[in-house]
């Protein structure tokens, strides 16, 4: 179907589209058809002048607009007929008594030109198949052989004038290609007006928010109640998500700390680090170290007293002192407190930012 030449409607240039779709190419332009129309107007003027340039009929003729064209781009059957004569083609009225007496099957013809009021379009055989090349359609419409006669009869019933195109049409790529293959059409082309209406309907079915904004030319604001409700719902969803993330994070931290907390002595301060600043953590850690150092000094003094009262047989010192253990525990506990405090402060910062955005 892509090889078929099909001009779509522009303005009121249906006569131009009809001729070009018939000949399968850009053979005529509005300028060329206007030239033919002016030539016909001049021939008619000369015939009217033969009755006298001072006659009432001649003056009336000069005052009337052209019957062969108008400013919108419409052209008469005389213009189309004269344009086709250049290619040796002739138009015969399909429903005339003379043609009907011939009883020619429409399938045996090659093309038709149809007219209703000021609209022209072509029905042509390309290869072995018929196509409706109406410029008001979005593309060529395939017409079966069995439907062709019914289609033409329906046009006549609707008031169309149908002309048979007699003569040899110029060769075209679509006709040569469709001589070898037959095409199938799964979806009928729509009228251009129907396609525009469908696009308009799709634009209407947008989200509620887009429709409200478009009603205000894209610059309108939502109603205050609706705007507050949407903001509250958004903040609520954010807070719920944040609470879920915070709970999961705390649970993961607690599980990771269980292994080390089981081995920590009960005299170590059991602080969770919640809501503690880095300065408070530093002071608690220093106080804990000072306490450990005092305990270490007391243990050393007690050991020296015990050694002075014992015999001269020396005892082996333990390879690990309580001070070293206290230092390791203090470091482990301090890192855990710092981690917990950092997580809490990070979560509090995110929540404060969300609340600030919500107030805006």
Secondary structure as GFF3:
##gff-version 3
##sequence-region A 1 360
A	DSSP	alpha_helix	14	23	.	.	.	ID=ss1
A	DSSP	alpha_helix	30	49	.	.	.	ID=ss2
A	DSSP	alpha_helix	56	63	.	.	.	ID=ss3
A	DSSP	alpha_helix	77	85	.	.	.	ID=ss4
A	DSSP	beta_strand	90	93	.	.	.	ID=ss5
A	DSSP	alpha_helix	97	102	.	.	.	ID=ss6
A	DSSP	three_ten_helix	106	108	.	.	.	ID=ss7
A	DSSP	beta_strand	111	116	.	.	.	ID=ss8
A	DSSP	beta_strand	119	126	.	.	.	ID=ss9
A	DSSP	beta_strand	129	132	.	.	.	ID=ss10
A	DSSP	beta_strand	141	143	.	.	.	ID=ss11
A	DSSP	alpha_helix	145	157	.	.	.	ID=ss12
A	DSSP	beta_strand	161	166	.	.	.	ID=ss13
A	DSSP	alpha_helix	173	178	.	.	.	ID=ss14
A	DSSP	alpha_helix	192	204	.	.	.	ID=ss15
A	DSSP	alpha_helix	208	215	.	.	.	ID=ss16
A	DSSP	alpha_helix	224	261	.	.	.	ID=ss17
A	DSSP	alpha_helix	278	309	.	.	.	ID=ss18
A	DSSP	alpha_helix	322	359	.	.	.	ID=ss19
###
